């Protein structure tokens, strides 16, 4: 499954050169990540009463910048699961300018599943199933 999250570039996203500041792309990835994990059922907002207090944290994230983006550009972040590991999973991101289809940036993030004490722990069966299904239902 691929989730598409629309981003409207704001003036506050700009740097002194009039292009989107490089750090903003990680925020765009974060928006895409949350929407994707909600869409596939990994994250529930608000958290249901009595739900286990386990969570994930970002272990690694990368971004490769392909083209500059500017104020008022409309972008879409395409997010998908690309790998499911024992204690973690990897998402990939493509940021595309909507009006011309240009690839603006691409990246990935590795998320580690944590127990209630904040220690890495194996993905439970339900979580692994949701992530694996999402990976199998996405196309590159």
C-alpha positions, -999 to 999 in steps of 0.1 A, spaced: 0 0 0 12 35 -9 -2 64 10 -2 99 -5 0 129 18 -4 164 3 19 191 14 14 228 7 47 246 9 44 276 32 65 307 34 78 295 68 93 264 50 117 287 30 154 294 37 172 326 29 176 315 -8 139 311 -13 138 273 -15 124 248 10 149 244 38 165 209 38 153 201 74 116 206 63 117 175 42 121 154 74 89 170 86 72 162 54 84 126 58 70 126 94 36 137 81 37 110 55 48 84 80 20 92 105 -7 91 78 7 59 64 8 41 97 -27 53 106 -40 41 71 -25 6 75 -37 2 111 -4 4 130 -12 37 147 -46 45 162 -55 81 171 -66 85 198 -50 55 215 -77 31 226 -82 27 263 -62 -2 277 -39 -3 246 -4 -15 253 21 13 260 45 2 233 56 25 206 83 30 180 112 54 176 132 65 146 166 48 145 177 62 112 165 85 85 179 97 51 170 122 25 184 127 -10 174 161 -25 167 160 -62 152 194 -71 144 226 -51 109 233 -41 96 268 -35 68 287 -18 33 277 -28 44 245 -45 20 217 -39 38 184 -31 27 149 -24 47 125 -1 43 89 -12 50 66 17 53 28 17 67 -1 38 98 -15 21 112 -39 48 99 -57 79 126 -69 103 126 -86 137 124 -55 158 120 -28 132 106 -18 99 117 6 71 95 31 52 105 49 20 94 83 9 91 101 -24 83 138 -25 68 148 -58 57 182 -72 21 178 -81 19 202 -111 47 186 -131 54 152 -114 90 161 -107 108 141 -80 119 167 -54 133 144 -27 134 108 -16 144 91 16 137 64 41 134 59 78 139 29 101 116 26 130 124 4 161 96 -11 181 99 -4 219 84 -21 249 69 -1 278 103 4 293 117 19 261 138 -12 251 138 -26 216 115 -56 214 104 -79 186 74 -68 165 43 -86 178 24 -109 154 -4 -84 146 20 -55 139 42 -77 117 11 -88 98 -1 -53 91 33 -41 80 39 -72 58 5 -69 42 12 -32 34 46 -41 20 32 -68 -2 4 -45 -15 27 -17 -27 44 -15 -60 77 3 -67 
